[in-house]
Amino acid sequence: MAVTKAPEDAYTAEPFVPDRGGLTALRKAAADCRGCPLHRDATQTVFGAGATDARVMLVGEQPGDQEDRQGKPFVGPAGKLLDRALQEAGLDPADAYVTNAVKHFKFTQAEPRKRRIHKAPSLREMTACGPWLAAELAVVEPELIVVLGATAGKALLGSSFRVTQVRGTVLEEEIHGRPERLVPTVHPSAVLRADDREGAYQGLVADLKVAARALG
């Protein structure tokens, strides 16, 4: 008797991505995504948020604990810091589309009711989730992508990406079949963890000012 494989064993979101429809259709379909095993432990899918005509798309790593509970990206401490940095750099957070390379929270938990500790997604998990990001890019068609941190960079630009080498520069690359301009910087959660938090924050703001200038 043949054993039926679970859809998550294939490690691709492709079968769950609708052929047509805008962000609303994508968000609805993503809620039922079982393209990799991460959906099993997460509370819910955390899809991107923002305007369809946003000029800038901000791409982070994955939802955190607060995002997983609320179902929205960047609503935790890192998101609040990001909003402040965007405003300081001259970018209106309301004009941006924010999303993550991976749409489910990956974590470790010593025991039930203990704090859930964020765990970095694997390259396989990022690749599995890639079709959602490709679909978001195709609908929003941003003028610029701000890459927040190493994991998002690897998801968009490949495993050799190093955020420290290219942060604060404007890159021109083909992403999911589209020519894109990208400005990489650190993830705001890295600023929160930094020993010199003020210095790290000013570095983030400086990189976002490069993005603001690139948008003109």
MARKE-679383 format. One line per 3 residues: number of its first residue (from 0); for each residue x, y, z of N, C-alpha, C. Coordinates in steps of 0.1 Angstrom, whole numbers. Each point is the difference from the previous one (the first is absolute). Example, Ala and Ser with C-alpha at 12.3 -4.5 7.8 and 13.67 -1.06 7.14 Angstrom:
<atoms>
0	132/-57/78/-9/12/0/9/12/0 | -4/11/-7/9/11/0/-8/11/8
</atoms>
This chain:
<atoms>
0	8/-12/0/-8/12/0/9/13/0 | -3/9/-9/8/12/-2/-2/9/12 | 11/6/5/-2/10/11/-1/14/-6
3	-11/6/4/-2/14/-5/9/10/7 | 7/8/-7/9/9/6/-8/13/4 | 3/5/12/-6/13/4/6/11/-9
6	-8/10/-3/4/11/-9/13/7/5 | 1/1/13/12/7/6/13/-8/-3 | -1/-13/-3/13/-7/-3/6/4/-13
9	-8/7/-9/5/5/-13/9/13/2 | -2/6/11/7/13/3/-2/10/-12 | -12/3/-4/-3/11/-9/-14/5/2
12	-1/13/0/-14/6/2/-7/1/-14 | 7/-3/-10/-5/2/-14/-15/-5/-2 | -4/-12/5/-14/-5/-2/-10/9/7
15	4/7/10/-9/8/8/-2/15/-5 | 9/4/-9/-1/14/-5/-10/1/-12 | -10/9/2/-10/1/-11/6/6/-13
18	-6/-4/-11/5/5/-13/-4/15/-2 | -11/4/6/-4/14/-3/-6/6/13 | -2/13/0/-5/7/12/11/8/6
21	-4/10/7/9/9/7/5/-4/13 | 4/9/8/5/-3/14/-10/-7/9 | -13/4/-2/-11/-6/8/-1/-15/-3
24	1/-4/-12/-1/-14/-4/13/-7/4 | 11/6/-1/13/-6/5/-1/-3/15 | -4/11/7/-1/-1/15/-9/-12/4
27	-11/-1/-6/-10/-10/3/5/-14/-3 | 7/-1/-11/6/-13/-4/11/-4/9 | 8/10/4/12/-3/9/-4/-5/14
30	-12/4/4/-5/-5/13/-1/-15/1 | -1/-7/-12/-1/-14/0/12/-7/-5 | 11/8/-1/13/-6/-6/6/-11/9
33	2/-11/-6/7/-11/6/12/-4/-8 | 7/10/-5/11/-3/-9/13/-4/6 | 1/1/13/11/-6/8/-5/-3/14
36	8/-7/8/-5/-4/13/-2/11/11 | 5/12/-3/-1/11/10/-15/3/3 | -9/-3/-8/-14/4/3/-6/-8/12
39	7/-11/3/-6/-9/10/0/6/14 | 11/7/3/2/6/14/-4/14/1 | 0/7/-11/-4/15/0/-15/1/3
42	-3/12/6/-14/3/2/-8/2/-13 | 7/8/-9/-7/4/-13/11/4/-10 | -4/1/-12/8/6/-10/0/15/2
45	12/6/-1/1/15/1/4/5/-14 | -10/5/-7/3/5/-14/4/14/1 | 5/6/-12/4/14/-1/-12/9/2
48	4/13/3/-10/10/3/4/13/-7 | -10/7/-5/4/13/-6/-8/2/-13 | 3/12/-6/-8/4/-12/5/-8/-13
51	-9/-3/-9/4/-7/-12/9/9/-9 | -1/13/2/8/9/-8/12/6/7 | 4/-7/11/11/5/8/13/1/-8
54	7/11/1/13/2/-7/11/-9/5 | 0/-2/13/11/-8/6/-6/-12/7 | 7/-12/-2/-4/-12/7/12/-3/10
57	-4/-2/13/9/-4/10/-1/-15/2 | 11/-7/-1/0/-15/2/8/-4/11 | -6/-6/11/7/-5/11/2/-15/0
60	3/-6/11/3/-14/0/-13/-9/2 | -6/2/11/-12/-8/3/-8/7/11 | -13/-4/2/-7/6/12/6/-4/13
63	-1/9/10/5/-3/13/-12/-5/9 | 2/0/13/-11/-5/9/-12/8/-1 | 1/14/1/-11/9/-1/-8/-1/-13
66	8/-1/-11/-5/0/-13/-9/-13/-2 | 6/-11/5/-7/-13/-1/-13/0/8 | -1/7/11/-12/1/8/-10/9/-7
69	5/12/-6/-9/10/-5/-3/-2/-15 | 8/-8/-7/-2/-2/-14/4/11/-9 | 8/9/5/5/11/-8/15/2/1
72	7/4/-11/14/1/0/5/13/8 | 11/-1/7/7/11/6/-9/8/10 | -7/-7/9/-8/6/10/6/-1/14
75	12/-7/1/7/-1/12/10/11/2 | 9/-1/10/10/10/3/8/4/-12 | 4/-10/-8/9/3/-12/-8/8/-10
78	-13/-2/-2/-8/7/-9/-2/15/4 | -1/2/13/-2/14/6/13/7/-3 | 12/-6/2/13/6/-2/1/3/-15
81	-4/-9/-9/1/2/-14/-8/12/-4 | -12/2/5/-9/11/-4/7/13/4 | 6/0/12/7/13/4/12/3/-9
84	7/-11/-4/12/2/-8/-4/5/-14 | -11/-5/-5/-5/4/-14/-4/14/0 | -7/5/11/-4/14/1/12/9/1
87	10/-4/7/12/8/2/8/1/-13 | -2/-11/-9/8/0/-12/-8/7/-11 | -13/5/3/-8/7/-10/-9/-9/-8
90	-2/-12/5/-10/-10/-7/-12/-2/9 | -12/2/-6/-12/-2/8/-3/-15/1 | -1/-6/12/-3/-14/1/-13/-4/-6
93	-10/10/-1/-13/-2/-6/1/-3/-15 | 11/5/-6/1/-1/-15/8/-13/-3 | 4/-8/9/8/-12/-2/-8/-12/0
96	4/-11/-7/-6/-13/2/11/-8/7 | -5/-6/11/10/-8/9/-4/-15/-1 | 10/-8/-1/-2/-15/-1/12/-7/5
99	-1/-13/0/12/-8/5/3/-11/-11 | 12/-4/0/4/-11/-9/-7/-13/3 | -2/-2/13/-7/-12/5/-13/5/7
102	-11/-7/-2/-13/5/5/-5/-7/13 | 8/-9/5/-4/-7/12/11/2/11 | -4/1/12/10/2/11/7/-13/3
105	13/0/0/8/-12/3/6/2/14 | -2/-9/9/5/3/14/3/-14/7 | 7/2/11/3/-11/9/-7/4/13
108	-4/-11/8/-7/3/12/4/-11/10 | 6/4/11/5/-10/10/-11/-9/5 | -11/7/3/-12/-7/5/-12/8/-2
111	-12/-5/0/-13/8/-2/0/11/10 | -6/11/-5/-2/13/7/13/7/3 | 12/-6/-4/12/8/1/1/9/-13
114	9/9/1/2/10/-11/4/-8/-13 | -5/4/-11/4/-6/-13/12/8/-5 | 11/-8/-3/12/7/-4/1/-2/-15
117	2/12/-7/1/0/-15/11/-8/-4 | -2/-8/-11/10/-8/-6/1/3/-15 | 12/2/-5/2/5/-14/-5/-11/-10
120	-8/4/-10/-4/-10/-10/11/-5/-8 | -2/-12/-5/11/-7/-9/-2/5/-14 | 10/-2/-8/0/4/-14/-11/-7/-7
123	-3/-12/4/-11/-8/-6/-13/6/3 | -2/4/12/-13/7/4/-1/13/-7 | 11/8/-1/-1/12/-8/-4/-2/-14
126	6/-10/-6/-3/-3/-14/-14/-5/-2 | -5/-8/10/-14/-4/-1/-10/11/0 | 4/11/7/-9/11/2/2/10/-11
129	10/-1/-9/3/9/-10/-11/4/-10 | -9/-10/-3/-11/4/-9/-9/10/5 | -2/1/13/-8/11/6/6/14/-2
132	13/0/2/8/13/-1/0/4/-15 | 1/-10/-9/0/3/-14/-14/6/-4 | -11/-6/6/-13/5/-3/-2/14/5
135	5/3/12/-1/13/6/7/10/-9 | 12/-3/-4/7/9/-9/-7/3/-13 | -6/-11/-6/-7/2/-12/-12/9/1
138	-7/-1/11/-12/9/2/4/14/4 | 9/2/10/4/13/5/8/8/-10 | 10/-7/-7/9/6/-9/7/12/6
141	7/-2/11/6/11/7/12/6/-8 | 2/13/2/12/6/-7/13/-4/7 | -1/-4/13/12/-3/8/-4/-10/10
144	10/-10/3/-2/-9/10/11/3/11 | -5/1/12/10/1/12/1/-14/6 | 12/-5/0/3/-13/5/4/1/14
147	-8/-6/9/3/2/15/7/-13/5 | 13/0/0/7/-11/6/5/-11/-9 | 8/-8/6/7/-11/-8/-10/-10/-6
150	-10/-4/8/-9/-11/-5/-8/5/-12 | -5/12/1/-8/5/-11/9/2/-12 | 13/4/2/10/1/-11/3/-13/-7
153	1/-10/8/3/-14/-6/-13/-4/-7 | -12/2/5/-12/-4/-7/-1/7/-14 | 4/13/0/-2/7/-13/12/-1/-9
156	12/0/6/13/1/-8/9/-12/0 | -4/-11/7/8/-12/0/8/-1/13 | 5/-12/2/6/-4/13/14/7/2
159	6/6/-10/12/7/2/-1/14/5 | -13/5/1/-2/13/5/6/3/14 | 6/11/1/5/5/13/-4/14/2
162	-8/2/10/-6/14/2/11/10/3 | 10/-4/7/11/9/5/8/6/-12 | 0/-8/-11/8/4/-12/-7/10/-9
165	-14/0/0/-7/8/-10/-11/9/7 | 0/1/13/-11/8/6/2/15/-4 | -11/7/-1/1/14/-4/4/3/-14
168	-1/-10/-9/3/2/-14/-12/-4/-8 | -1/6/-12/-11/-4/-9/5/-11/-10 | -7/-11/1/4/-11/-9/-11/-1/-11
171	4/-5/-11/-9/-3/-11/1/-14/-4 | -11/-8/3/1/-14/-2/-14/-5/-6 | 1/-12/-7/-13/-6/-4/-5/-9/11
174	-12/3/5/-6/-7/11/-13/-6/-6 | -1/-13/1/-12/-7/-5/-5/5/-14 | 10/1/-8/-2/4/-14/-3/15/-3
177	2/8/10/-2/14/-1/12/8/3 | 4/10/-8/11/9/4/-4/8/12 | 8/0/11/-4/7/12/12/8/5
180	-3/11/7/10/7/8/-2/-3/14 | 11/-2/7/0/-5/14/10/8/9 | -4/4/12/9/5/10/0/-9/12
183	11/-7/2/1/-9/12/4/8/12 | -6/-4/12/4/5/13/-2/-11/10 | 3/3/13/-2/-9/10/-14/-2/4
186	-4/-11/6/-14/-2/5/-1/9/13 | -11/6/2/-2/8/12/2/-7/13 | -3/-14/0/2/-7/12/15/-1/4
189	8/1/-10/15/0/2/4/12/8 | -7/11/-4/2/13/7/-3/-1/15 | -12/-7/3/-4/-2/13/9/-9/9
192	7/-9/-7/10/-9/6/14/6/1 | 3/11/-6/13/5/-1/5/6/13 | 13/-2/3/6/6/12/-1/15/-1
195	4/6/-11/-1/14/-2/-13/3/-8 | -11/0/7/-13/1/-7/-2/13/-8 | 5/11/6/-2/13/-7/8/0/-13
198	13/-5/1/8/0/-12/-6/-9/-11 | -6/-12/4/-6/-9/-9/-13/7/-6 | -7/7/8/-12/7/-5/3/10/-10
201	11/8/3/4/11/-10/5/-6/-13 | 6/-12/1/4/-7/-12/-12/-4/-9 | -10/-5/7/-13/-4/-7/-6/13/-7
204	0/11/8/-6/12/-6/8/5/-12 | 13/-1/1/9/4/-11/-3/-8/-13 | -2/-13/2/-3/-9/-11/-13/3/-6
207	-10/3/8/-13/3/-4/-1/14/-8 | 10/9/4/1/13/-7/5/-3/-14 | 8/-10/-2/5/-4/-14/-12/-4/-8
210	-9/-8/7/-12/-5/-7/-9/12/-4 | -2/10/9/-8/12/-2/5/8/-12 | 14/1/-1/6/7/-11/-2/-7/-13
213	1/-13/1/-2/-9/-12/-14/2/-6 | -10/2/9/-14/2/-5/-2/14/-6 | 9/9/4/0/13/-5/-11/9/5
</atoms>
